[in-house]
Amino acid sequence: MDEVNFKWKDIISEFQGKRIFITGHTGFKGTWMTYFLTQIGANVTGYALEPETDPSHFRLLNLEKKINNIYADIRDKKRLSQALHDFQPEYVIHLAAQALVKRSYSDPVSTFETNVIGSVNLMEAVRNTESIRSFVYITSDKCYENKEWIWGYRETDRLGGHDPYSASKAAAEIAFSAYSRSFYDSDRNLGVASTRAGNVIGGGDWSADRIIPDCMRAISNNQPIILRNPGATRPWQHVLEPISGYLLLASLLAKNPKKYSGSWNFGPPTTQVRTVREVAETIIRHVGRGSLQIESNANHQHEANLLQLNCDKANQILNWYPRWDVETTLAATSEWYVNLFAGRDVESMTNKQLRQYFVEWQ
C-alpha cells in the first residue's frame, strides 16, 4: 500500500485478525472504535472501567460479548501489565481517561492519577510486551497552553493547562515524550505516537457537562437546554473523524515506525468552528423541538472560550482530512439520537453511520 495515497479498504483489511488492545473501550470514542474493529474482523481485547452511564452505547451494542472484555482500572499496574502479557497484542490504542473538565475540579487527585499515572502504567506495560508493533496514545487538544488566540495550535506548541484536566493531559504528553526518548526510540520494531483531537460529538455520548448529551437529555425530558458559555467556540467533529486518524496512524506506525512516530493533531479546519449556541440551535432544528436557556457564568470555574488545532501535519504527511463538515456531523448526531428516542435499533443506526463514513467498507 502506498503510504500517502492510502485506501481505507486496504487499511481495514490489514486489521482483520489482528490482536488489538484498547484501553477505555467502554467510553464514547472507545465504543465506536471497538464496535468498528469487531465489524471488520479484528481480535479485540478491551480494558476499562464499566460504563458509567445508563443508557450506555457499549451495552446497547452488546459489545461485552463480542470482544475479550476486561473491567479494570488502568491505575492497577499489575493487572494492566498482566492483561497485555496474556493477550500479546500487535496494536495498542490508549483511550482510557478521566475526560471531564468539570469533574477534574471536584476530584483533581483522581484525574491526575488516572490520566498521568494510569498512562505511565500502560507505557511501562507496552515497554515490556515484545509483541507490540504500534502504540497510539490519545490525549486531548486541551493539552496545549491555551492563549485564546485565533489560530490553531501546532504539535510543537507549548503544553500546559489552567484546569486539572488540561494540566493532566499536558503532563501525560510530557510523560509520553520521556518514555519515547528514553525507551521507545531505540526499538526499531515499535512505532509510537501521541494524538490530540478537538471536541468530538456523535451518537452514544451520555457524559455529564457535554453539549450534545446535555441537549439530548433536556429535549427528551421536555426541558430547556441550559448553556453556561454560549459564545465558546470549538472545532466540532464527528467521533469517527479522530477514530479514522487513530486507525490510519496505527497502521502506518506498524509499517514505518521511525517515519510516523511523534505527535499528531486530528481536527476540522477553522471554517468548521462553531459556537456552543450555534451547535445547540442546530440540534434543535434537526430534532424538531427544544428551547435554550442562558445561565450566568459568574460563579463557574474557568473554561476555554477559543480553542482549535492546526492539522497541517496530518493533512500533508498522512493525507488525512475530515470527511464530514460540521453540518453533516450535527445532522448525523441528531439522527442517531432521534432514532434512539423512537425506540429503533441502536446497532443498526451505528452500523449505518459507520458505512456512511467509511464508504469503501462495503
C-alpha positions as CSV (number, residue, x, y, z in Angstrom):
1,M,0.0,0.0,0.0
2,D,1.3,3.5,-0.9
3,E,1.7,5.2,2.5
4,V,0.4,8.5,1.2
5,N,-2.3,7.5,-1.2
6,F,-3.9,5.0,1.1
7,K,-7.3,3.4,0.6
8,W,-9.5,2.6,3.6
9,K,-10.4,-0.8,2.2
10,D,-6.7,-1.7,2.4
11,I,-6.3,-0.4,5.9
12,I,-9.4,-2.2,7.0
13,S,-8.1,-5.5,5.6
14,E,-4.9,-5.0,7.5
15,F,-6.7,-5.1,10.8
16,Q,-8.6,-8.3,10.1
17,G,-7.5,-11.0,12.5
18,K,-5.0,-8.7,14.2
19,R,-4.8,-8.5,18.0
20,I,-5.7,-5.0,19.2
21,F,-5.7,-3.9,22.8
22,I,-7.8,-0.9,23.6
23,T,-8.0,0.9,26.9
24,G,-11.1,2.9,27.6
25,H,-13.2,0.8,25.2
26,T,-16.4,1.4,27.2
27,G,-16.3,5.2,26.8
28,F,-17.7,7.3,24.0
29,K,-14.9,7.1,21.5
30,G,-13.8,3.7,22.7
31,T,-17.2,2.1,22.0
32,W,-17.3,3.4,18.4
33,M,-13.8,2.2,17.7
34,T,-14.3,-1.2,19.4
35,Y,-17.5,-1.8,17.5
36,F,-16.0,-0.8,14.2
37,L,-13.0,-3.1,14.8
38,T,-15.3,-6.1,15.6
39,Q,-17.2,-5.5,12.4
40,I,-14.1,-5.6,10.3
41,G,-12.8,-8.8,11.9
42,A,-10.2,-7.7,14.4
43,N,-9.4,-9.6,17.6
44,V,-10.0,-7.0,20.3
45,T,-9.3,-7.0,24.0
46,G,-10.8,-4.1,25.8
47,Y,-9.6,-2.9,29.2
48,A,-11.6,-0.2,31.1
49,L,-14.0,0.6,33.9
50,E,-17.6,-0.5,33.5
51,P,-19.8,2.1,31.6
52,E,-20.7,4.9,33.9
53,T,-23.9,6.0,32.2
54,D,-27.3,4.4,31.7
55,P,-28.1,4.1,28.9
56,S,-24.7,3.0,27.6
57,H,-23.8,2.7,23.9
58,F,-21.4,-0.1,24.9
59,R,-24.1,-2.1,26.4
60,L,-26.7,-1.3,23.8
61,L,-24.3,-2.7,21.2
62,N,-23.8,-5.8,23.4
63,L,-20.0,-5.4,23.0
64,E,-19.3,-7.2,26.2
65,K,-20.0,-10.5,24.4
66,K,-18.2,-9.5,21.1
67,I,-14.7,-9.0,22.5
68,N,-12.4,-10.1,25.2
69,N,-13.8,-7.7,27.8
70,I,-11.8,-6.7,30.9
71,Y,-13.4,-4.4,33.5
72,A,-10.4,-3.0,35.4
73,D,-8.7,0.3,36.3
74,I,-5.5,1.5,34.5
75,R,-4.2,2.6,37.9
76,D,-3.9,-1.1,38.7
77,K,-0.4,-1.6,37.3
78,K,-0.1,-5.3,38.0
79,R,-3.4,-6.2,36.4
80,L,-2.9,-4.0,33.4
81,S,0.6,-5.5,32.8
82,Q,-0.8,-9.0,33.1
83,A,-3.6,-8.2,30.6
84,L,-1.1,-7.1,27.9
85,H,1.2,-10.1,28.7
86,D,-1.6,-12.6,28.3
87,F,-3.0,-11.1,25.1
88,Q,0.3,-10.3,23.4
89,P,-1.3,-7.6,21.2
90,E,0.2,-6.2,18.0
91,Y,-1.6,-2.9,18.3
92,V,-2.3,-0.8,21.5
93,I,-4.7,2.1,21.4
94,H,-4.9,4.2,24.6
95,L,-8.2,5.9,25.2
96,A,-8.8,5.4,28.9
97,A,-9.0,8.7,30.8
98,Q,-11.0,10.9,33.2
99,A,-12.2,13.1,30.4
100,L,-14.4,15.7,32.0
101,V,-13.1,19.2,32.9
102,K,-15.8,19.9,35.5
103,R,-15.1,16.6,37.3
104,S,-11.4,17.5,37.4
105,Y,-12.3,20.5,39.6
106,S,-14.2,18.3,42.1
107,D,-11.8,15.4,42.0
108,P,-8.4,16.6,40.8
109,V,-6.4,13.8,42.5
110,S,-8.3,11.0,40.7
111,T,-7.9,13.0,37.5
112,F,-4.2,13.2,37.8
113,E,-3.9,9.6,39.0
114,T,-5.9,8.2,36.0
115,N,-4.6,10.5,33.3
116,V,-0.9,10.6,34.3
117,I,-0.1,7.6,36.5
118,G,-2.5,5.3,34.7
119,S,-0.9,6.3,31.4
120,V,2.6,5.7,32.8
121,N,1.4,2.2,33.9
122,L,0.4,1.5,30.3
123,M,3.6,2.8,28.8
124,E,5.6,0.6,31.2
125,A,3.5,-2.4,30.2
126,V,4.0,-1.6,26.5
127,R,7.7,-1.4,27.0
128,N,7.7,-4.9,28.4
129,T,5.5,-6.5,25.8
130,E,7.5,-7.6,22.8
131,S,4.6,-8.4,20.5
132,I,3.5,-4.7,20.2
133,R,4.3,-3.1,16.8
134,S,2.1,0.0,17.1
135,F,1.1,2.2,20.0
136,V,-1.3,5.1,19.7
137,Y,-1.5,7.2,22.8
138,I,-4.5,9.6,22.8
139,T,-4.6,12.7,24.9
140,S,-6.6,15.9,24.1
141,D,-6.5,19.2,22.3
142,K,-6.6,20.7,25.8
143,C,-3.0,19.6,26.5
144,Y,-1.9,22.9,24.9
145,E,-1.3,26.0,27.0
146,N,-4.4,27.9,25.8
147,K,-3.6,31.5,24.8
148,E,-7.1,32.1,23.5
149,W,-5.7,33.1,20.1
150,I,-7.4,32.8,16.8
151,W,-5.1,30.3,15.0
152,G,-4.7,26.6,15.7
153,Y,-2.2,25.0,17.9
154,R,0.6,23.0,16.3
155,E,2.1,19.8,17.6
156,T,5.2,21.8,18.7
157,D,3.4,24.4,20.7
158,R,3.8,24.8,24.4
159,L,1.9,22.3,26.7
160,G,0.0,23.4,29.8
161,G,-3.4,23.7,31.4
162,H,-5.4,26.1,33.6
163,D,-7.7,23.4,35.0
164,P,-6.7,20.0,36.4
165,Y,-8.0,18.0,33.4
166,S,-6.0,20.1,30.9
167,A,-2.9,20.0,33.1
168,S,-3.2,16.3,33.5
169,K,-3.3,15.8,29.7
170,A,-0.2,18.1,29.3
171,A,1.6,16.0,32.0
172,A,0.6,12.8,30.2
173,E,2.1,14.2,27.0
174,I,5.4,15.1,28.8
175,A,5.5,11.5,30.3
176,F,5.0,10.1,26.8
177,S,7.8,12.2,25.4
178,A,10.1,11.0,28.1
179,Y,9.2,7.3,27.5
180,S,9.7,7.8,23.8
181,R,13.1,9.3,24.1
182,S,14.3,7.1,26.9
183,F,12.9,3.7,25.7
184,Y,10.8,3.5,22.6
185,D,13.0,5.3,20.1
186,S,15.7,2.6,20.4
187,D,13.2,-0.1,19.4
188,R,13.2,-0.3,15.6
189,N,10.1,-2.6,15.5
190,L,7.8,-0.3,17.6
191,G,6.0,2.8,16.3
192,V,4.6,5.1,19.0
193,A,2.6,8.3,18.6
194,S,0.5,10.7,20.7
195,T,-2.6,12.2,19.3
196,R,-4.7,15.3,20.1
197,A,-8.2,15.8,18.9
198,G,-10.8,18.7,19.2
199,N,-14.2,18.4,20.7
200,V,-15.8,15.1,19.5
201,I,-19.5,14.7,19.1
202,G,-21.8,11.9,17.9
203,G,-24.4,9.4,18.9
204,G,-23.9,7.4,22.0
205,D,-22.5,10.0,24.3
206,W,-24.2,10.5,27.7
207,S,-21.4,12.1,29.6
208,A,-22.2,14.9,32.0
209,D,-21.5,18.5,31.1
210,R,-21.0,18.0,27.4
211,I,-23.1,20.0,24.9
212,I,-24.7,17.1,22.9
213,P,-25.7,14.9,25.8
214,D,-26.9,18.0,27.7
215,C,-29.0,18.9,24.6
216,M,-30.4,15.4,24.2
217,R,-31.3,14.9,27.9
218,A,-33.1,18.3,28.0
219,I,-35.0,17.6,24.8
220,S,-36.1,14.1,25.9
221,N,-37.2,15.5,29.2
222,N,-39.1,18.5,27.7
223,Q,-36.8,20.9,29.5
224,P,-34.8,23.9,28.1
225,I,-31.2,23.4,27.1
226,I,-29.1,25.3,29.7
227,L,-25.9,26.9,28.2
228,R,-23.2,28.0,30.6
229,N,-20.9,29.5,28.0
230,P,-22.8,30.0,24.7
231,G,-20.1,32.1,23.0
232,A,-17.4,29.5,23.4
233,T,-16.1,28.1,20.1
234,R,-14.8,24.6,19.4
235,P,-13.6,22.6,16.4
236,W,-16.6,20.3,16.4
237,Q,-16.1,17.0,14.7
238,H,-17.9,13.7,14.5
239,V,-16.4,10.9,16.6
240,L,-15.5,8.9,13.5
241,E,-13.1,11.6,12.3
242,P,-10.4,11.2,15.0
243,I,-11.0,7.4,15.1
244,S,-10.2,7.3,11.4
245,G,-7.0,9.3,12.2
246,Y,-6.0,7.0,15.1
247,L,-6.5,3.8,12.9
248,L,-4.7,5.3,10.0
249,L,-1.8,6.2,12.2
250,A,-1.8,2.8,13.9
251,S,-1.5,1.1,10.5
252,L,1.4,3.4,9.4
253,L,3.3,3.1,12.7
254,A,3.5,-0.7,12.2
255,K,4.8,-0.2,8.7
256,N,7.3,2.6,9.2
257,P,7.9,3.3,12.9
258,K,10.5,5.9,12.6
259,K,8.7,8.0,9.9
260,Y,5.3,8.2,11.7
261,S,6.2,8.2,15.4
262,G,5.7,11.6,17.2
263,S,2.7,13.8,17.9
264,W,-0.3,14.4,15.7
265,N,-3.4,16.7,15.7
266,F,-6.7,15.5,14.2
267,G,-9.4,18.1,13.8
268,P,-11.5,20.1,11.3
269,P,-10.4,23.2,9.5
270,T,-11.1,26.6,11.2
271,T,-14.0,27.2,8.8
272,Q,-15.9,24.5,10.7
273,V,-15.6,26.1,14.1
274,R,-19.0,26.9,15.7
275,T,-20.1,28.4,19.0
276,V,-21.9,26.4,21.6
277,R,-25.0,28.3,21.0
278,E,-24.9,27.6,17.2
279,V,-24.5,23.9,17.9
280,A,-27.5,23.8,20.3
281,E,-29.7,25.8,17.9
282,T,-28.7,23.4,15.0
283,I,-29.5,20.4,17.2
284,I,-33.0,21.8,18.0
285,R,-33.6,22.4,14.3
286,H,-32.7,18.8,13.4
287,V,-34.6,17.2,16.2
288,G,-37.6,19.4,15.6
289,R,-38.1,20.6,19.2
290,G,-36.3,22.1,22.2
291,S,-35.5,25.6,23.7
292,L,-32.5,27.4,25.1
293,Q,-31.8,29.0,28.5
294,I,-28.6,31.0,29.0
295,E,-27.2,30.7,32.5
296,S,-25.0,33.3,34.1
297,N,-21.4,32.1,34.3
298,A,-20.3,34.4,37.1
299,N,-19.7,31.6,39.5
300,H,-18.4,28.9,37.1
301,Q,-14.9,27.6,37.0
302,H,-12.6,28.6,34.1
303,E,-13.4,27.2,30.7
304,A,-11.7,27.9,27.5
305,N,-13.5,30.2,25.1
306,L,-11.5,29.7,22.0
307,L,-9.6,26.5,21.1
308,Q,-8.7,25.0,17.8
309,L,-6.0,22.9,16.2
310,N,-3.7,23.2,13.3
311,C,-3.8,19.8,11.4
312,D,-1.4,20.6,8.6
313,K,1.0,17.8,9.7
314,A,-1.7,15.1,9.4
315,N,-3.1,16.7,6.2
316,Q,0.3,16.8,4.4
317,I,2.1,13.8,5.7
318,L,-0.7,11.3,6.4
319,N,-3.1,12.7,3.7
320,W,-5.7,12.6,6.4
321,Y,-8.6,15.0,6.1
322,P,-12.1,15.2,7.8
323,R,-14.8,13.6,5.7
324,W,-17.9,15.3,7.2
325,D,-18.4,19.0,7.6
326,V,-20.0,20.4,10.8
327,E,-23.5,20.4,9.3
328,T,-23.2,16.8,8.3
329,T,-21.8,16.0,11.7
330,L,-24.7,17.6,13.5
331,A,-27.3,16.0,11.2
332,A,-25.8,12.6,11.8
333,T,-25.6,13.1,15.5
334,S,-29.2,14.3,15.7
335,E,-30.3,11.3,13.5
336,W,-28.7,8.8,15.9
337,Y,-30.5,10.2,19.0
338,V,-33.8,10.7,17.2
339,N,-33.7,7.0,16.3
340,L,-32.9,6.1,19.9
341,F,-35.8,8.2,21.2
342,A,-38.1,6.5,18.7
343,G,-37.1,3.1,20.1
344,R,-35.3,1.9,16.9
345,D,-32.4,-0.5,16.9
346,V,-29.2,1.3,18.1
347,E,-26.8,-1.2,16.5
348,S,-28.4,-0.7,13.0
349,M,-28.0,3.1,13.3
350,T,-24.4,2.8,14.5
351,N,-23.6,0.4,11.6
352,K,-25.4,2.6,9.1
353,Q,-23.3,5.6,10.1
354,L,-20.1,3.7,10.1
355,R,-20.8,2.6,6.5
356,Q,-21.8,6.1,5.5
357,Y,-18.4,7.4,6.8
358,F,-16.2,4.6,5.6
359,V,-17.8,4.4,2.2
360,E,-15.2,2.0,0.9
361,W,-16.2,-0.6,3.6
362,Q,-18.9,-2.3,1.6
